[in-house]
Amino acid sequence: MKIAAIETYPVNPGGRNYLFVRVLTDDGIIGIGEAYSAGPDDATERVIADFATWLIGEDPGRIEHLWALMYNGSRFPGGVVVNAAISGIEHALWDIKGKKLGVPVYELLGGPCRDRVRVYQSPGGRTPEELAERAQALIARYGYTALKIGPNPPGFQAMPWGRVVREAARRLEAVRRAVGDDIDIGVDPHATIFEPSNALAMADALQPYRPFFFEEPLRPENIDALAKLAGQVRIPIATGEMLYTKWQFRELLFKQAANIIQPDICCAGGILECKKIAAMAEACYVTVAPHNPMGPVATAVNVHLAAAIPNFLILEYHPDDQPPRRDLIDEPMALKDGYLELPRRPGLGIELNLDAFPRYPFRRWHRAFPIREDGSMAFV
């Protein structure tokens, strides 16, 4: 079997683009994957197209070798665009191998460590009251045992930090009172806090409401600052969505800067690379809660990883039971009582619905540009 072609499909069902990948083989087996929506997303497409010229004619079963070909062949260590391209192609190679052998991908990774995969969702909401109402509605509908909220109030970039901290505590308190003591609630400032002292002040204010984790309290560039913060707070620190490959996670883990790591399987290097990262974390007594803001293929890929690693904690999730996400695949992962069931079909267990894609064309996208009161650019 040889790789015959690699195709990309950028679609935008609302909000951001999803970049799906198909690897075609000369014997008719097609594998699918998903690359991270890094922006500019058409740049990731161009990298995948270039990698295709390297990979056509190669054996798709040599996954470790082809990963090294793309990573080492790029000469300089890649950033999010290059690693997203590698990840999307790598997913598809595993899908091909599973389909060829007639087994789910997690069976090729050592077999399942668990029978189902715990997930959480973010309710969203501008006010504490809206957050609380949406949290209750999500639990009632999907049976979640965990949620995640953004503690920062709307417009926080223009507020004094003391007010931001007070409002953050009010938001978490409202959700805690609404859902009770047995629901885990993560908090995620989205790496918008620059000063470690400000992150510490927020952690202290949130502590009485027992957060599940404090995600990205600081930017990822300074691991030493994060390690110092981790030693000062009583909330588990979670981070890692902006780190790639085993080499970047090495420093994070060895400096004990996080209790929970959150690699994104669509840009950290793919399934096997994330399994290696998880093994490094296991040796450091750290759990894994993958970052998963992307489309339904990304969710499927993460489910196979989660099934096959012993130190998995929980998976970020966006429901696939309603359009437009439901339109993009043939059959979504089954969700029951806040857990995704393991797929039984060969490969990743889902297929793309190409007929739906023209209804959701690519649109140029970037995150909002938050401006502080003095006119300077804030972090996003």
Secondary structure, 3 states (H helix, E strand, C coil): CCEEEEEEEEECCCCCCEEEEEEEECCCCEEEEEECCCCCHHHHHHHHHHHHHHHCCCCCCCHHHHHHHHHHHCCCCCCHHHHHHHHHHHHHHHHHHHHHHCCEHHHHCCCCCCCEEEEEECCCCCCHHHHHHHHHHHHHHHCCCEEEECCCCCCHHHCCHHHHHHHHHHHHHHHHHHHCCCCEEEECCCCCCCCHHHHHHHHHHHHHHCCCCEECCCCCCCHHHHHHHHCCCCCCEEECCCCCHHHHHHHHHHCCCCCEECCECCCCCCHHHHHHHHHHHHHCCCEECCECCCCHHHHHHHHHHHHHCCCECCEECCCCCCCCHHHHECCCCCEECCEEECCCCCECCCCECHHHHHHCCCCCCCCCCCECCCCCECCC
